Amino acid sequence: MVKIRLKVSDQFDKIVENVRQRYNFKNKNEALNFIVSYFSEELSKKTFNIGVGCADITDLEKKYVKEVLDSERLSYGPFLKKFENKFALSHQSKFAIAVNSGTDALRIAVACLKETENWDNGDEIICPALTFVATSNVIIQNNLKPIFVDVESNTYNINPLKIEEKITDRTRAIIAVHLFGQPASMSEIIKISKKYKLKVIEDSCETMFAKYRGKSVGSFGDISCFSTYIAHLISTGVGGLVVTNNSKYAGVMRSLANHGRDGIYISIDDSKGKKGKELMEIVQKRFSFERIGYSSRITEIEGALGLAQLERAQEIVSKRRRNSLYLINRLKKFQEHIKLPVKMPDREHSYMMFPIVIKNPAISKKALTLFLEENGIDTRDMLPLTNQPIYKKLYGEDLEEKFKVTKWINNNGFYIGCHQKLNKDELDYIIGKFGEFFKEKIKNGN
């Protein structure tokens, strides 16, 4: 060990001496200071590529996926069943059906309620004016009408104070969206739904493992929808879940996810151990379809990934919360320019993303997001909906003008990542880049 240290020391002395001679420094100290200064400057130039989400694959995910591949069972089986059951339990619910996206979860939820509650084409569903386009798309695809409501300026979720004025004799449901990881104001929403006898769908695609007044998201509504897409809180690559405490809804939704198939046969396991008349009934109904359904299934591989991620959920969410708090505490010195995420005291926040809205009218959103993008920090708009070309075509060019807070967010809001794989160097880099931008703007007086 001593010999190795001496050898390294000798090599370093040679490097310092070579630098001294090459640049004509008077002594070794001058050469050493030059070396330190040079490498410090190079390190300061280090750039990062900071995405809004991540693929977080550990040995556990690999182990479970290998078990699936070794079993040669890819269709609906033990991993998906366990994932569904554990996910439902973790969100204080009885039933969960795994599907291929959060969008399909929403589509199936709306289709289920339309069928079971005998809604007519053209009936209305209330939803927020700020949400991912899928929320309202699935309403339209089910031949129903979305009725938009403005959002709160602090949580960015639907404003319950503005819901009642939008209710008509054709209103059938409210879709409450939990954006960016924070639950909507469910007490007020549920109160309104009971008053007018409306169904409630929770679009919780961006929020898992968060409670509102002690109760989990996903357990308030008649049906709740989640996403496990790559950038979400737990990821299966593609995927989603639809959750309910209603056994009738659960049966209809599992059928809808499987082409509308008779619930007697959903899995190849359903005929195992059966004999005689019972087996014959299953055999005869394997291709029996009760309704027009979808092909929304996923494989055991996604089930394995989901189960592993679910078992790591506390670790994943706690890291996201820690990263977000770190960013908030160190970016709050710029609060005259930007609005940071606000966590309401009566609910938890899972921080799927880190939303930011520009407050200072002298600051250009385009300039700030371009600066961040050029420096390796990915940004995304905060889910603009009312200014989308197709929605302006369907509902008028002035649609966005009807929702003051939503328009403010569309014009000034964006989000960055706060995911569990970001380390302190990357977080400090983000903070430093915001500092650089605002320092330059202040210097130039704009």
N, C-alpha and C positions, 0 to 999 in steps of 0.2 A: 504493500500500500504506500509506504514511504517512497519507494523507488518510482512508482507511478506519479506521485505528486511532484517529485523532483523533475521528472521528465516533462510533465505538463508545464511546470514553472519555467523550465529552460526554454521550451518552445515559445511560451508567451514572451519571455525576455527577448528572444530572437525577433519576434514580430514587432515589438516595440522599437528595438534597435533598427530594424529595417525601415520602419516608418520615420524614425528620427533622421536617418541618413537621406532617405528619399526626399523629404520635405525640408531638409536643412534646419531642423530644430536644434536649439542650443544644448538641450539635455533630454533625458528620458521622461522627465515629468511633463515637459511641453508635448512630447509625442503621445504620452498616455492621455493627457487632457484632450488632445485632438481625437484620439480613438474613441474616447467616451462620448465626446460631443457628436462625432459623426454617427455613431450607432444610436444615440438618443434621438437624433434628428430622423434617422431612417425608421426607427420604431414609431415615432410620432406620425409618420406618413402611412402607417399600416391602415389598410381599409378592410371593411367587413362586408359581407353579403347577408343582410338581416331580413329574413322573410317574415311574413305575417303568421305563418304556421310552420309546423315541422313534422317530419316522420320520426317518431320516437320508438325505435324498435330495440328491445332488450333481449337478453337470453330467454326470458319467459315467453315472449311472443314467438321466438324461433322454436322453442321447445314445443309449444302447443301446435304450431303449424306443422312441425315435423311429425307430430303424433297423427295429425289429420292425413298427411301424405302417406305415412306408413300404414294407416288403416285402409287406404284406398276408398274411403267413403267421403264423397264430396257433396252429395245432396243433403238436404235438411236432416240433421242427426244430433248426437249428444252435445257437441260444442254449442251449436245454435240454441238448443233447448236450455242449456245451462246459462248461456249468455242472456237469453230472454228472461228467464226466471230471476236471475240475480239483478238484472237491470230494473225490472219491475219492483222488486223488493227495495232496491236502493232509492227508489223514488215513491215509496209508500203507495204502491199500486199492486193490483192482483195479476194483471195480464199484460204481456208485451209481445208484439209480433215484429220480428226483424224483417226489414225490407231493404230495397237497394238504394234508397236515398231518403233524405228528409223531405224532399219534394213529393216522392211517392207516399210517404207517411201522411202528409197533408192531403194529397189527392184522395187517398183511401179513406181518411177520416171524414172528409166532406161527403164522399160518395156513400159511406155507411150511414151517416145521419140523414142524408137526402132520402135514401131508401127506407130506413126504419121509421123515420118521422113523417114520411109522406109529403115531403116538400115538393112544390111545383117549380117548373122552369121559370126563371125570372124572380124567384124569391131572393131575399137580400141577406148578406152576411156583412157585418161590420168588421172592419180591420183597420190597422193604423196606416196613415199616409206615408210613413217611413218604415220600410221593411224590405227584405229581399223579395225580388219580383215573384218568386214562387208562391208566396203567401196568397197573393191576389190572383195569380195565374190559375191556381187550382180551383178557385171559385168560378172563374169564367169557364174553365174546361168542363165543369159540372153543370153548365148552363144556368148558373146563378149569377147574381149581381153583387160585386163588391161595393160597399159604401165606406168611403174613407173618412177617418177621423184624425185630427191633428195630434201631435205628440207633446209630451212634457219636455221642457227645455233643460231639465237636469238629468233625467234618466234616459231620455230619448224613446221611452215606451209610450203606448197609447194613453192619452189624457182622459181619465174616466169622467172628468167634469164636462167633457164635450160629447159623450156618447149618447145621452138621452135625447138630445136635440136631433139626432140622426135616425132615431127609431121610428118605423112606420108600421102599418098593419101587415106588411110583407117581410118584416125583419124576422129572421129565424135563428140567428146565432151571432156570437161575438168571437172573433179570433183574437186572443190576447197574445202578443208576441213579446217574448223576453229577449231583448236585444243585448248583444255584446257580453252576456254573462250575468246580467242583473234582472231579477224578476220584475214583472209589471205589478201595478197596484191591485192585487187580486181581490182584496176584501171589498173594495168599491165595485169592481167588475162583477163579482159574484152576486153582490147585493142587487145590482141593476138587472142581472140575468134572471134572478128569482122574481123580481118585481114584474118583469115583462114576459116571464116564462120562455126565456131564450136558452138555447144550448151554448156551451162554451167549449171552444177548442183552444188548447194552449199550443202555440207554435214556440216550442222550446228548443228549436234546432241549434240555437247559439248558447243555451244555458242548461247545464247539468249540475247536480250536486250542490244546489243552492236552495236555501230555505227563505220563505217569506213568512215572517211572524211565526217561526217555529215549524212550519209545514213545507214539505218539499215541492219544488216546481214539478209539474206533471201529475200532481194529486188533487188539483183544484177543479180542473175541467172535466167534462164528460169524456173527452178524448184528448190525449196530448201527443205531440210529435217531436221527435229528436233526430239529429243528424250525426253520423259518424264519418263524415267526409274528412279528407286529409287535414284541413286546417282547423278542425274542430277540437273540442276538449278531449274526447277520446276518439281514436281514429281506426277505422278498418279499411282505409283507402277509399272505398265507396260504401255507402250503407246508411241505414236509419232505423228507427223503431217507432211504432205507434203503440201507445199505452192507454189502458183504461181499467176501471174497476167494474165495468159492466160486462157480464159474461155474454149477453146477446150481441153487443157490439163487437166483442172479441172474436166471436165465431164468424160474424159477417165479414169483418176486416181480414181475417185469415183466409177466408174464401176469396175475397176480392184480390188479395195479393197472389192468389194461385189460380188465375184465369176465371174465377167465379166457381171453382170446383165445389162439389158436395163435401161438406166437412167430415164425412165419414172416412175419406181417404185423402190425406194431405202429405203423409210421409210413407216411405216403403216399410216403416216399422208398424204401420197401422194394421196390417194383416197378420203380423207375427203372433203365433199362439192361438189363432182363431180357427174354429172348425165348423163343419156342417153349415147350417143356415146362416150363421153369423159371418162366416168366411165368404159364402156365396153372395151375400148382400154387398160386402165390400168389393168383391171381384166385379160384380155387375155395375157398381157405381164408380169405378175408378175413372171412367170418362163420362161422369154425369156432372153437368154444369147448371147451377141454379140461378146465375146472374151473369151479366156482362162484367168481366173482371179484367185484371191486368197481369202482366208477368213481372212481379216485383221481388222475386226471390233472390237470395244471395246464397253463397256456398258455406260449407263448413270451414273453409279457410278464413273468411271474414268473421265467422263465429269464434274461431280460435284467437284471432287478433283482438276481437272485441272483449272476449273473456279475460285475456291477459291485461288489456288496458283497463278494464273495469277493476281488476284486482289491484291495479296500481293507481286508481283514481285519486285517492287521498294525497299521494305523493305528487301527482301531476298538478292538481288544483292548488295545493299549498305552495308549490313553486311559482305558479302563475300569480297567485296573490302576493307572494313575496316580491317578485319582479315588478309587479304593478305598483306596489307601495314604494319600492325603491325609486321608480320613475316619477311618481307623484311627488315624493318628498324633495327630489332634486330638480324637477321641472317647475315647481311652484314659484320659483323666483321669476318666472316668465309669465305669471298669471295675468299681467296687464295686457298681454298679447294673445294668450290662448286659454281656453277653458279645458281643464283636465277632467278625467272621469270623477263623477260624484257617486259615492256609495251611500244609499239611504240607510238611516239607522235601524229600520225595522226589517232589514233583509240582508242576505249575504250576496256576495258578488264573486263569480267564478272567473271573470276576466278572460273571456275567449279572445277578445281583442282589446286594444287600448285606444279608445276614441278621443279625438281632439277636435275642438271647434275654435276657429280663429275669432277673437273678440275685437282686436284692433283693426278698424276699417282701413288703416294705412298699410296693413299687411296683406299681400296677395296670396291666396291659397295656391294658385298655380306656381308662384315663385317659390314658396316654401316646400311644396311637395316635389317640385322639380329638383330643388337643392338636395333634398333628402334622397331622392332616387339616384341622382348623380353621385351621391356619396354612399351608395350601397344599402340604403334603408328603404325597403319596400313600403309603399302606401296604397291604400284603397279608399275610394269614396265611401261615405257612410250610408250605403244602401239606398241610393236615390231611386224613387219609384215614380213620383208624380210628374217628373220631367222627362220620362222615357218616351222616345218617339212613338211607340205603339200605344202607350197610354194617352198621349196627347191626341193621337188619331181617334182612339175609341171614345174619349171623354172630354175632348176639347183642348185647344191650345192654351187656355187659361187655367187648366187644372191645378198647376202648382200654385198659382196666385191665391187659391182658396185656403191654403194651409200655411199660415205665417211662420210658425216655428219650423215646420218641415222645410220650407223654402230657405230659411236661414241656415239650417244644417246642410241642405243640398249645396248651397253656395260656399259654405265655410268649413264644412266638416270633412274629416278623413280619419283613418285609423292606421296604427302601426302594430307590430307584433309585440307580445309580452309573454311568449310561450315558455314552456319549462326548460327548453334547451339553451336559452340565452344565458350567457355567463356574465360576470361582473364587468369584464373588459368590454363586452358588447353593449351592455347597458350604459356604461360610462361613455362609450363612443357615441351612442344615440344622444345622450345628454350634452356631450361636447359639441355635436353638430348643431343642435338647436341653439346653443350658446353662440357658436360662430355666426349663424344666420342672423340672430337678433342683434349681435354686436355690430355686424356690417350694416344692418338696416338703420340702427340708431346713429352710427357714424355718418351715414349718408343722409340722415334726416328724413327717411321714409320707411 
